[in-house]
C-alpha cells in the first residue's frame, strides 16, 4: 500500500486548491512561529487548520532549498498517515471478526483506490480518517473504562475537520446505550466531556483571535444559515428545500457508487445483511448511527453540488468492516477456506 502511494505521487507538480492553502498556512506558521491571522489572505480563512498546524511542525524540522520539496513532504506525511491507519483498522475489525478476516479488512482499506488517491493530495482526510478509526476502535474496545480517550480523539478530529464535533452527540447517546446509566458511568462521561472541552475551547479561542471565528461551531452553524438565506431569497421555500434534497440524494448515490467501486459496492450491502442476519443488531445500530452522522457533512456538500468523493472517505473504515462480515460468511461455506482467502 505504501509503495503504490509513493509511485503515484506527482513529485514535479505543485500543490493546488485546498492542499496549497494548507501548505502556505503551514509555511507561514513555521517561519513566523505563530498562527497566521486573517490578514494573510484566503489561505488563513480555512476552518480546518489542525492539519496545517501539524504540517508546520515538520516544516520547522526539515530544511529544503526548493518549495516543491516542502510540498512533497506534505504529500509524504499524508501517505504515511494513510498507511499507518491500516494498524488501528486491523484492531477495529478484530473486535468483530477473527484475526484472519481482520487482516482482510485492513487490505480492503490499504488498497482502496479512492483512499490511495486521496492520501497523495496533501489534504486533511488521511489524518481525519486515522482519528475516526482510532475513535471507533477505542469506543468499542475501551469505551466503558476510558471514555475520555474517545472524546479526546473527537476533540482532535474536530480541529482537523470541524464536522468531527458532530460525533459528540451520537457518541454521547451511544455511550449510555452501550454501557448503561450508573453513577460511575456518569462520572466518567463528565470527565470525558471536560477532556473534549480542554481540547477544542483553547483552539477555538485561538481561531477567534486570529480570524474572528472559532472555526468549529461557526462553520457547523454556517450550513443551516446558508439554507435559510437561500430560502429567504426564493418565493417558494418548499421548492427550494425539495431542490436541495433532490440534488443531495442524487449526488450522494452517484458518489457512493463511484467511491466504492470496484469491490465495496457489492460487499457493503451484503455485509450489512449478513451482520443483521447474524443477530449482531446492537453493534449494527451503533455503527449505523456513527455512519449517519459522518454522512451529514457529505449530504450538505452534495446539496450544494460540490463534486468530490472525499466527503465520503471518513466512513470507509466502517464500510470495510461491513464487507469483512460478508467475506467471512462466504468463506465459512467454502471447503477450501484458506485458498479462498
PyMOL commands that set and color helices and strands:
alter all, ss='L'
color gray80, all
select helices_A, chain A and resi 2-8+17-32+38-40+42-44+50-61+67-94+99-110+113-119+125-142+147-160+162-179+183-211+217-233+237-260+264-277+281-303+310-331+337-340
alter helices_A, ss='H'
color red, helices_A
deselect
rebuild
show_as cartoon
